[in-house]
């Protein structure tokens, strides 16, 4: 598990790298491919997991607002987000040939 923890860090920092001031064309292409794979993996999550993941990770919405929107408790929103994040890590680890920098 320790050897794969860089994947979750990549998920969180990829947008910063992708949209940095002047990436080289090769770096941009590699990052674009990674981003497509991440989006594909996110879209393969269960609908509720996907929605909560997007609201928190991308829209940066607090769990309290997500809970109000989804009509669930804040704790449920956190649990679903945690499960979605773990599912996403598993999906990306399973397809790391497509995701890795090698």
URJORA-V267855 format. One record per residue. N is the residue number from 1. RES is the residue in one letter. D_LAST is the distance of its C-alpha to the last C-alpha in whole Angstrom. Layout:
BEGIN
N/RES/D_LAST  N/RES/D_LAST
END
This chain:
BEGIN
1/X/19  2/X/18  3/X/15  4/X/14  5/X/16  6/X/14  7/X/13  8/X/17  9/X/17  10/X/14  11/X/17  12/X/20  13/X/18  14/X/16  15/X/20  16/X/20  17/X/17  18/X/18  19/X/21  20/X/21  21/X/24  22/X/22  23/X/19  24/X/17  25/X/17  26/X/14  27/X/13  28/X/15  29/X/14  30/X/11  31/X/13  32/X/15  33/X/13  34/X/12  35/X/16  36/X/17  37/X/15  38/X/17  39/X/20  40/X/20  41/X/19  42/X/22  43/X/24  44/X/24  45/X/26  46/X/29  47/X/31  48/X/33  49/X/30  50/X/28  51/X/31  52/X/31  53/X/27  54/X/28  55/X/31  56/X/30  57/X/26  58/X/27  59/X/30  60/X/31  61/X/34  62/X/35  63/X/36  64/X/40  65/X/39  66/X/37  67/X/39  68/X/42  69/X/41  70/X/40  71/X/43  72/X/41  73/X/42  74/X/39  75/X/38  76/X/38  77/X/35  78/X/33  79/X/33  80/X/32  81/X/29  82/X/28  83/X/28  84/X/26  85/X/23  86/X/23  87/X/23  88/X/20  89/X/18  90/X/19  91/X/18  92/X/15  93/X/14  94/X/15  95/X/13  96/X/10  97/X/8  98/X/9  99/X/9  100/X/5  101/X/4  102/X/0
END
